[in-house]
């Protein structure tokens, strides 16, 4: 019977076509060709009129079987193809986790800032508070109130950047002493880090802009021993327990007596080397007992109160701590330098 034979042919043809279908689109096309409303199986069913009524159910059954069978084949092939597509996508979208990543470079504190913070922490631990003052100062706060009279050599135009008769760029952090005493009654215990300016020629150890930290302590019965103990403790905290200090008599208009403080050389530990010019010592700060005139000008009675003050170069301390041999490195922001910290 031709219709049965037709169905048989359709089956063979469909099997072959489905096995060869290599995409989901192609598969859909084949579904329409064989199983669609105008497809090949429907064609066969349309010819039912031409055959005898007895034969019709047989053909109908066979056609339905074939439909079922093709649907199953189609479904299976669809699965297979979907699997291939999925595998292909996984392959394409695979991430090679062995490749080096993009480096995210985090910012970090500048060595000067780090040392400043460290020093602040040490003094906070001793009960000091942090103070600040403006970089543009009055002549009065920077000099006059610190017992530096007019025509004193320290105010020489060579050293000071004057803005006008009245204002200048502060040459040290000592005016913060003046500002603090004007605002606050004793007891006073402050540390004041900040930028200062002097019209120096630039070289490996001089910069017209640099950093200092000022210390000021005022209370009843403050003596030189308090100054020595405080400085000794500070030096050991920054440079290590075995660092020694030496107080050398010196002169500052705003302290009396005055002393410069040396520490045992951080490189040779006192033996003598190039860094310390074979003396075994390195100068790190100026200090002294606050001059009675300075207290008086601030309205503090020198009969009742006494105090000490000190001023240190933060650049120098940073350089000694990290073995930096040129101050300019601290201001040029060369990434190759900064990345080492
Ligand atoms: N201001 C002084 C300087 O810049 C340092 C100093 C501060 C000295 C406080 C004594 C007391 O050199």
Boltz pocket constraint, residues with backbone or C-beta under 6 A from the ligand:
constraints:
  - pocket:
      binder: B
      contacts: [[A, 171], [A, 172], [A, 173], [A, 174], [A, 214], [A, 215], [A, 252], [A, 255], [A, 259], [A, 286], [A, 287], [A, 288], [A, 309], [A, 310], [A, 311], [A, 312]]
      max_distance: 6.0
